[in-house]
Amino acid sequence: MTYSGLRKSVFPFRVTPARSWILVLVLVLVARTTAGQNLTALVSPPASSRVVLTPEIAVDEAVQNNLSLFAEQLNLSVADAEMITARLRPNPVFSFSADHLDLLGSHFSPANGGGPAEYAWRIDLPIERGHKREYRIEHARLARDVAEAQLLDTVRKLVLDVRQAVVDVLLAKARLELARDNLVTLEQVVNLNAVRVNAGAVAPLELTRSKVAMLQFNSNVKRAELELATAKTHLQNLLGRKPSDAFDIVGLLQSQPTRVDLPDLENAALAFRPDLKVLDRAQALSQSDLKLQIAQGKSDFLVGTEYRRDQGVNGKYNSLGFFFSVPLPILNRNQGEIARVTAEQEKITRQLRALKADVLADVKRSYQELENSRELLENIERELLKPAEQARDTVAYTYRAGAATLMEFLDAQRAYNETMQSYYEAQAAYRRAVNQVNAVTGKEVMQ
């Protein structure tokens, strides 16, 4: 029910000749209040500078601007750098030597047979065996796949946080609107009682009680404004916005409850959850690492060539030599790293099995929360909303007609407020449950 319709249903009462002048005074007061509100709206600055966001736009903005996500994206740059390193080949080794130089005054001659001085230029080239380079490239590629899956999982968690924060903002806005409507209702009651006191129809104590109740509802408004500001601050941080940025979230807290099947959710979670893909790719990465470590256990060849020039007293000559060397894999065959990777493979296998069990448990728990929140929401809509509204309207009508006490009116108003609060919280709980189901499955299975 809109506020204009609500006001029409709350305030009508039969006008008797004795109360006609009271009605005139009430209408004048209401007119003055409305005129003051209109004047305030005219002189207040426009809110065009405030950015209005929908829940979908808020999610997109968070994915683009969230600071934590920026840090996670750098892992892809690190993985790309490792890809460059994996493709590199070993550098050739150049060496130069000058030997048997007559720097100590021996004076090489035919008599002492010293020398001759030798100069050598040599180049050695390592030759990798066991397909080490191919395995390094494969390992780096799989490491990048793991980083991509981790980024997707971070996005999944961020989207869940943003959507839950949006629900908190919408819930706070609904509570604030309800509190303001209640305050307006109490203000009108205070104005009516002021007219009645001046006319001698009620005691001044009635006016005092209504003012106290109005102050209580005013405190509720302030509390709701603080809750809204807190919810917006949390959402602002997730969006990566500056504290000075003004924004608002528009959307409906209410959503149409739908039904889903638990087996479908479990299958979707096993197929689309990014954290499961992280371990799947980590398992493939571990297998690639095992191949690489086995290849590292194979000795590499080192081949080289050398040009040597001798300058002796009996003549000068040039020579060319070739070299080949290989470590003997007798003691170190990289046994430790091979054992480490083998143990890590078993560890990842058990982690994957445990994570699948946790995922299925999360799906089941989220499904139960969804069903419970849906049933609660439907029960409130079916059994509480209309009776609470009718009771509030009836008591409000009889109070303004003078047939009910102020305490009865306030009790009916508070009962209606509690019902609406429960209704808003049930709507928010259902929206949160829907967001949680989408997050635990890794797919948009519900809207």
C-alpha positions in Angstrom: 0.0 0.0 0.0 1.4 3.4 -0.9 1.7 6.1 1.6 -1.1 8.2 0.1 -3.5 5.2 0.2 -2.3 4.3 3.7 -3.1 7.8 4.9 -6.5 7.7 3.4 -7.2 4.4 5.1 -5.8 5.4 8.5 -7.4 8.9 9.0 -11.0 8.8 7.7 -13.6 9.3 10.4 -17.2 10.4 10.3 -17.6 14.1 10.7 -20.3 15.2 13.1 -21.5 18.8 13.5 -19.7 19.0 16.8 -16.4 18.0 15.2 -16.6 19.9 11.9 -14.6 22.8 13.2 -12.0 20.4 14.5 -11.7 18.9 11.0 -11.2 22.3 9.6 -8.3 23.0 12.0 -6.7 19.7 11.2 -6.9 20.3 7.5 -5.3 23.7 8.0 -2.5 22.2 10.0 -1.9 19.5 7.4 -2.0 22.1 4.6 0.6 24.1 6.4 2.8 21.1 7.0 2.5 20.1 3.3 3.3 23.6 2.2 6.4 23.6 4.4 7.5 20.3 3.0 7.0 21.6 -0.6 8.9 24.7 0.2 11.8 22.7 1.7 11.8 20.5 -1.4 12.0 23.7 -3.5 14.9 25.3 -1.7 16.9 22.1 -1.1 19.7 21.4 -3.6 19.0 18.9 -6.4 20.5 15.4 -6.0 21.6 15.2 -9.6 25.2 14.8 -8.5 24.4 11.5 -6.7 25.2 8.4 -8.8 22.3 5.9 -8.9 23.3 2.3 -9.2 21.4 -0.9 -9.8 22.5 -4.1 -8.2 23.9 -5.3 -11.5 25.8 -2.1 -12.1 27.2 -2.3 -8.6 28.6 -5.8 -9.2 30.2 -4.7 -12.5 31.7 -1.6 -10.8 33.2 -3.8 -8.0 34.7 -6.2 -10.5 36.4 -3.3 -12.3 37.5 -1.2 -9.3 37.9 -3.4 -6.2 41.4 -2.9 -4.8 41.8 -6.5 -3.6 40.8 -7.8 -7.0 43.5 -5.6 -8.6 46.1 -7.3 -6.4 44.8 -10.7 -7.3 44.9 -9.8 -11.0 48.7 -9.2 -10.7 49.1 -13.0 -10.2 48.4 -13.3 -14.0 51.2 -10.9 -14.7 53.5 -13.0 -12.5 52.4 -16.1 -14.4 53.1 -14.4 -17.8 56.6 -13.5 -16.6 57.2 -17.1 -15.6 56.1 -18.2 -19.1 58.8 -16.0 -20.6 61.4 -17.5 -18.2 60.3 -21.1 -19.1 60.8 -20.5 -22.8 64.4 -19.3 -22.4 67.3 -21.5 -23.4 70.6 -21.8 -21.6 73.2 -19.1 -22.5 76.4 -20.2 -24.1 79.6 -19.6 -22.0 82.5 -17.6 -23.5 85.9 -17.8 -21.8 89.3 -16.3 -22.5 92.6 -17.4 -21.0 96.2 -16.1 -21.2 98.7 -18.7 -19.8 102.5 -19.0 -19.5 103.0 -15.3 -19.7 106.6 -13.9 -19.1 105.5 -11.4 -16.5 108.0 -12.4 -13.8 111.2 -11.8 -15.8 112.1 -15.4 -16.7 113.0 -14.3 -20.2 111.8 -17.3 -22.3 114.7 -18.5 -24.5 115.9 -21.7 -26.3 118.4 -22.1 -23.4 115.9 -22.4 -20.6 113.1 -23.9 -22.6 110.5 -21.7 -20.9 107.2 -20.8 -22.4 105.7 -20.4 -24.7 102.9 -17.9 -23.9 99.4 -19.3 -24.8 96.2 -17.5 -25.5 92.9 -19.3 -25.8 89.3 -18.4 -26.8 86.7 -20.9 -25.8 82.8 -21.2 -26.2 80.8 -23.9 -24.3 77.2 -24.6 -25.1 74.9 -26.5 -22.6 72.6 -29.0 -24.2 69.4 -29.8 -22.1 68.2 -33.4 -22.1 65.0 -35.0 -21.1 62.7 -32.4 -22.7 63.4 -30.0 -19.9 62.4 -26.9 -21.8 59.1 -28.4 -23.0 58.2 -29.4 -19.5 59.1 -26.0 -18.1 56.8 -24.4 -20.7 54.0 -26.8 -19.9 54.5 -26.2 -16.1 54.3 -22.4 -16.6 51.2 -22.7 -18.7 49.4 -24.8 -16.1 50.6 -22.4 -13.4 48.8 -19.6 -15.3 45.7 -21.7 -15.5 45.8 -22.1 -11.7 46.1 -18.3 -11.3 43.2 -17.7 -13.7 41.0 -20.1 -11.7 42.0 -18.4 -8.4 41.1 -15.1 -9.9 37.7 -16.5 -10.9 37.2 -17.7 -7.4 38.1 -14.3 -6.0 35.5 -12.7 -8.3 32.9 -15.2 -7.1 33.5 -14.3 -3.5 33.5 -10.6 -4.4 30.2 -10.8 -6.3 28.7 -12.5 -3.3 29.9 -9.8 -0.9 28.6 -7.0 -3.1 25.2 -8.6 -3.6 24.9 -9.2 0.2 25.9 -5.6 0.8 23.3 -4.4 -1.7 20.7 -6.4 0.2 21.8 -4.7 3.4 21.4 -1.3 1.8 18.0 -2.1 0.4 16.9 -3.5 3.8 18.2 -0.4 5.6 16.3 1.9 3.1 13.1 -0.1 3.6 13.4 0.2 7.4 14.1 4.0 7.1 11.1 4.5 4.9 8.9 2.6 7.4 10.3 4.6 10.3 9.7 7.9 8.5 6.1 6.9 7.7 5.5 6.0 11.3 7.0 9.4 12.4 4.6 11.2 10.0 1.7 9.3 11.4 2.6 10.2 15.0 3.2 13.8 14.0 -0.3 14.0 12.7 -1.6 12.4 15.9 0.2 15.0 17.9 -1.4 17.8 15.8 -4.8 16.2 16.2 -4.4 15.9 20.0 -3.2 19.5 20.2 -6.4 20.6 18.5 -8.4 18.4 20.9 -6.6 19.8 23.9 -7.3 23.4 22.8 -11.0 22.4 22.3 -11.1 20.8 25.8 -12.0 17.4 24.3 -9.0 15.5 25.8 -6.7 16.0 28.7 -3.2 17.6 28.2 -1.7 14.2 29.4 -3.0 12.7 26.1 -1.0 15.2 24.1 2.1 14.6 26.3 1.9 10.8 25.7 1.6 11.3 22.0 4.6 13.6 21.9 6.7 11.0 23.9 5.6 8.4 21.4 6.6 10.7 18.5 10.1 11.2 20.0 10.5 7.5 20.3 9.6 7.1 16.6 12.0 9.9 15.8 14.8 7.9 17.5 13.9 5.0 15.3 14.3 7.2 12.3 17.8 8.3 13.4 18.8 4.7 14.1 17.6 3.7 10.7 19.6 6.5 9.1 22.7 5.3 10.9 22.1 1.7 9.7 21.7 2.9 6.1 24.9 5.0 6.3 26.8 2.0 7.7 25.5 -0.3 5.0 26.5 2.2 2.3 30.0 2.6 3.7 30.6 -1.1 3.6 29.3 -1.3 0.0 31.3 1.8 -0.9 34.5 0.0 0.2 33.7 -3.1 -1.9 33.0 -0.9 -5.0 36.4 0.8 -4.7 34.7 4.2 -4.4 36.2 7.2 -2.6 34.6 8.2 0.7 33.5 11.5 -0.9 31.6 9.8 -3.7 27.8 10.1 -3.3 25.8 7.2 -4.6 22.5 5.3 -4.1 21.2 1.9 -4.8 17.9 1.5 -6.4 16.0 -1.8 -6.7 13.3 -3.9 -5.0 14.0 -5.8 -1.9 11.1 -8.0 -2.7 11.6 -10.9 -5.1 9.4 -13.7 -6.3 10.2 -17.0 -4.5 11.1 -19.9 -6.8 11.9 -23.5 -6.3 15.0 -25.4 -7.3 16.1 -29.0 -7.0 19.0 -30.0 -4.8 20.5 -32.5 -7.3 20.6 -29.8 -9.9 22.4 -27.5 -7.6 25.0 -30.1 -6.6 25.7 -31.0 -10.2 26.1 -27.3 -11.1 28.5 -26.8 -8.1 30.7 -29.7 -9.1 30.8 -28.4 -12.7 31.3 -24.7 -12.2 32.9 -23.9 -8.8 36.2 -22.1 -9.5 37.8 -23.3 -6.3 37.3 -26.9 -7.6 38.9 -25.9 -10.9 41.8 -24.5 -8.9 42.5 -27.9 -7.4 41.9 -29.7 -10.7 44.4 -27.5 -12.4 46.8 -27.8 -9.5 46.6 -31.5 -9.8 47.5 -31.2 -13.5 50.3 -28.8 -12.5 51.6 -31.3 -10.0 51.8 -34.0 -12.7 53.6 -31.6 -15.0 56.0 -30.8 -12.2 56.7 -34.5 -11.6 57.7 -34.8 -15.3 59.9 -31.8 -15.0 61.7 -33.0 -11.9 62.3 -36.4 -13.4 63.8 -34.6 -16.4 65.9 -32.5 -14.1 67.4 -35.7 -12.8 69.0 -36.4 -16.2 72.4 -34.9 -16.8 72.9 -32.2 -19.4 75.7 -32.2 -22.0 78.2 -29.5 -22.3 80.0 -29.2 -25.6 82.6 -26.6 -26.5 85.3 -25.5 -28.9 88.5 -23.6 -28.3 90.9 -21.7 -30.4 94.5 -21.5 -28.9 97.5 -19.5 -30.1 101.0 -20.2 -28.8 103.8 -17.7 -29.2 107.2 -19.4 -28.4 110.7 -18.6 -29.0 111.0 -21.3 -31.6 107.9 -20.3 -33.5 104.2 -19.5 -33.3 101.3 -21.8 -34.0 97.5 -22.0 -33.8 95.4 -24.9 -32.6 91.7 -25.8 -32.4 90.2 -28.1 -29.8 86.8 -29.6 -29.0 85.4 -30.6 -25.6 82.6 -32.7 -24.2 81.5 -33.1 -20.6 78.7 -34.6 -18.7 78.0 -35.1 -14.9 77.8 -38.7 -13.9 74.4 -39.2 -12.3 75.7 -41.5 -9.5 74.8 -39.6 -6.3 72.3 -36.9 -7.2 69.5 -37.9 -9.5 67.1 -35.3 -8.1 65.5 -37.9 -5.8 64.4 -35.3 -3.2 62.3 -33.2 -5.6 60.8 -36.2 -7.2 59.7 -37.4 -3.8 58.4 -34.0 -2.9 56.2 -33.7 -6.0 54.9 -37.2 -5.5 53.8 -36.4 -2.0 52.2 -33.1 -3.2 50.2 -35.1 -5.7 48.7 -37.2 -3.0 48.1 -34.1 -0.9 46.2 -32.4 -3.8 44.2 -35.5 -4.4 43.0 -35.6 -0.8 42.4 -31.8 -0.8 40.2 -32.2 -3.9 38.2 -35.0 -2.3 37.7 -33.0 0.9 36.8 -29.8 -1.1 34.2 -31.7 -3.1 32.6 -32.9 0.2 32.7 -29.3 1.5 31.1 -28.0 -1.6 28.3 -30.5 -1.5 27.7 -29.6 2.2 27.7 -25.9 1.3 25.1 -26.5 -1.4 22.9 -28.5 0.9 23.1 -25.9 3.7 22.4 -23.1 1.3 19.5 -25.0 -0.2 18.0 -25.5 3.3 18.4 -21.8 4.1 16.7 -21.0 0.8 13.8 -23.2 1.5 13.4 -22.0 5.1 13.5 -18.3 4.1 11.1 -19.0 1.2 8.6 -20.7 3.5 8.9 -17.9 6.1 8.4 -15.2 3.5 5.3 -16.9 2.1 3.9 -17.5 5.6 4.2 -13.8 6.5 2.7 -12.7 3.2 -0.2 -15.1 3.6 -1.0 -14.9 7.3 0.4 -11.7 8.9 0.5 -8.8 6.5 -3.2 -8.2 5.9 -4.4 -8.9 9.5 -1.7 -6.5 10.9 -2.6 -3.8 8.4 -6.3 -4.2 9.1 -5.8 -4.1 12.9 -3.7 -1.0 12.6 -6.2 0.7 10.3 -9.2 -0.2 12.5 -7.6 1.0 15.7 -6.4 4.2 14.0 -9.9 4.9 12.8 -11.5 4.2 16.2 -8.9 6.3 17.9 -9.5 9.3 15.7 -13.2 8.8 16.3 -12.6 8.9 20.0 -13.6 5.3 20.6 -10.0 4.0 21.4 -7.2 5.0 23.7 -3.8 6.2 22.7 -2.2 3.1 24.2 -4.4 0.9 22.0 -3.4 3.0 19.0 0.3 2.7 19.8 0.1 -1.0 20.4 -1.5 -1.5 17.1 1.1 0.7 15.4 4.0 -1.1 17.0 2.5 -4.5 16.1 2.2 -3.4 12.5 5.8 -2.1 12.7 7.1 -5.4 14.0 5.2 -7.3 11.3 6.7 -5.1 8.6 10.1 -5.4 10.1 9.8 -9.2 10.1 8.5 -9.0 6.5 11.5 -6.9 5.3 13.9 -9.2 7.1 12.3 -12.2 5.6 12.6 -10.6 2.1 16.3 -9.8 2.8 16.9 -13.3 4.1 15.5 -14.8 1.0 17.5 -12.5 -1.2 20.7 -13.4 0.7 19.8 -17.1 0.4 19.5 -16.7 -3.4 22.8 -15.0 -3.6 24.4 -17.7 -1.5 23.0 -20.4 -3.7 24.4 -18.7 -6.8 27.8 -18.4 -5.0 28.1 -21.9 -3.8 27.2 -23.3 -7.3 29.4 -20.9 -9.1 26.6 -20.2 -11.6 23.6 -17.9 -11.8 21.0 -20.6 -11.2 18.5 -18.2 -9.6 17.5 -14.6 -10.2 
